[in-house]
Amino acid sequence: MLTYAIISAMGKNSEIGINGRLPWNLPADMQRFKELTVGHTVIMGRKTWDSLSVKPLPNRRNIVMTTHPQLIGDNAEIAGDLQEAVAMSQNVENEVFVIGGAKVYAAFEKIASKMYLTKVNGSFAADTFFPITDFTHWRLIEENFIRKNNNNNFDITFQTYEKID
């Protein structure tokens, strides 16, 4: 069965971005992101696409939801809206990852059945916030705490949620 999984990192106040970038540099989070998404389809918005240092993300099928396809180029597949992105990702694999940004997360909230979150133990200046604030329909099924170290300047907690209804 096809699963849409939201994957995001956020600060204490649901911060996910500032000026088109992540507010932190956390190699452990990037490694987890890569391990989970390689070999799968990733769906993102244009601003998330713009923020990527490598386009397309290697070893993944990249679908960009945008109403401005001329801004993307030839390195990704274009979906004009949620319905088109869903149609493009059907019958491909068992898990499709929604990787941002805030508008795309909000669009997929109702149909996503899994979330992979990295909670960063810090508060950050931000202009973009994770839009899902009601977790009453989600059950925490896995949690892994990682203490800050030489590579990661903040304590982080990896969490996996499943939708319960």
C-alpha positions in Angstrom: 0.0 0.0 0.0 1.3 3.5 -0.9 2.2 5.7 2.0 2.8 9.4 1.9 5.4 10.3 4.6 6.1 13.8 5.7 9.8 14.3 6.7 11.0 17.5 8.4 13.2 19.0 11.0 12.0 21.7 13.3 13.2 23.9 16.2 11.4 24.2 19.5 8.9 26.7 18.0 8.2 24.7 14.9 10.8 26.7 12.9 11.8 25.0 9.6 13.5 27.7 7.6 14.9 31.2 7.1 15.7 32.9 3.9 15.3 29.7 1.9 17.7 27.7 4.1 17.6 25.5 7.2 18.3 27.4 10.4 21.0 24.8 11.5 23.6 22.4 10.1 23.0 19.0 11.6 24.9 16.2 9.8 23.0 13.5 11.8 19.7 14.8 10.5 21.0 15.0 6.9 22.2 11.4 7.2 18.8 10.2 8.4 17.1 12.1 5.6 19.3 10.5 3.0 18.9 7.0 4.5 15.2 7.3 4.5 14.7 8.9 1.1 17.3 7.4 -1.2 15.6 5.1 -3.7 12.2 6.8 -3.3 10.2 9.5 -4.8 10.4 12.9 -3.0 7.8 15.6 -3.5 8.7 19.3 -2.7 7.7 22.8 -3.5 9.6 25.2 -5.7 11.2 27.1 -2.7 12.5 23.8 -1.3 13.8 22.9 -4.8 15.5 26.3 -5.0 17.2 25.6 -1.6 18.8 22.4 -2.7 22.6 22.5 -3.2 22.4 19.5 -5.6 19.5 19.4 -8.1 18.0 16.9 -8.4 18.5 15.0 -5.2 20.5 12.0 -6.3 19.1 8.5 -6.5 15.6 9.8 -5.9 12.7 10.7 -8.2 12.2 14.4 -7.7 8.7 15.9 -8.2 8.3 19.6 -7.7 4.9 21.1 -7.0 4.8 24.5 -8.6 2.7 26.9 -10.7 5.9 28.3 -12.2 7.4 25.3 -14.1 9.7 27.5 -16.1 11.7 28.2 -12.9 12.6 24.5 -12.4 14.4 23.4 -15.5 14.8 19.9 -16.8 16.1 18.2 -13.7 12.8 17.4 -12.1 9.3 16.3 -12.9 6.7 19.1 -12.4 3.3 18.8 -10.7 0.9 21.8 -10.9 -0.9 20.8 -7.7 -1.6 18.1 -5.1 -3.8 16.0 -7.3 -1.2 15.9 -10.1 1.6 15.1 -7.6 -0.5 12.2 -6.2 -1.3 10.9 -9.7 2.4 11.0 -10.7 3.5 9.1 -7.6 0.9 6.3 -7.8 2.0 2.7 -8.4 5.7 3.5 -8.0 6.7 2.2 -4.6 5.4 1.8 -1.1 6.6 5.1 0.4 6.7 8.6 -1.1 8.4 11.3 0.9 7.0 14.9 1.2 10.1 17.0 2.0 8.7 20.5 2.2 8.1 23.3 2.4 5.3 24.5 4.7 2.7 24.8 1.9 3.4 21.3 0.6 3.4 19.8 4.1 0.0 21.5 4.7 -1.3 20.2 1.4 -0.3 16.6 2.2 -1.4 16.7 5.9 -4.8 15.0 5.2 -3.4 12.1 3.0 0.0 11.5 4.8 -0.1 8.5 7.0 3.4 8.8 8.4 5.7 11.5 9.7 9.5 11.4 10.3 10.4 14.4 12.4 13.6 15.7 13.8 13.1 17.9 16.8 16.0 20.3 17.3 16.5 21.4 20.9 16.9 25.1 20.1 15.1 28.2 19.2 16.0 29.9 15.9 15.2 33.0 13.8 12.8 31.8 11.1 10.4 32.9 8.4 8.9 29.4 7.7 7.2 27.2 10.2 6.0 23.6 10.2 2.2 23.9 9.6 1.1 20.7 11.4 0.4 21.6 15.0 -2.4 19.2 16.0 -0.9 15.9 16.8 -4.1 14.3 18.2 -4.4 12.2 15.0 -0.8 11.0 15.2 0.8 8.3 17.4 4.5 8.3 18.2 5.9 4.9 17.3 9.6 5.5 17.6 11.9 8.0 19.2 15.7 8.3 19.3 17.6 11.0 21.2 21.0 12.2 20.0 23.1 14.3 22.3 24.9 17.3 20.7 28.5 16.5 19.7 31.4 17.8 17.7 29.4 17.5 14.4 25.9 18.4 15.7 25.6 21.6 17.8 22.2 20.8 19.2 20.5 17.9 21.0 18.1 16.3 18.5 15.3 13.7 18.7 14.3 11.6 15.8 10.6 10.8 16.0 8.4 8.6 13.8 4.6 9.0 13.9 1.7 7.1 12.3 -1.7 8.5 11.7 -4.3 6.9 13.9 -7.4 7.7 12.0 
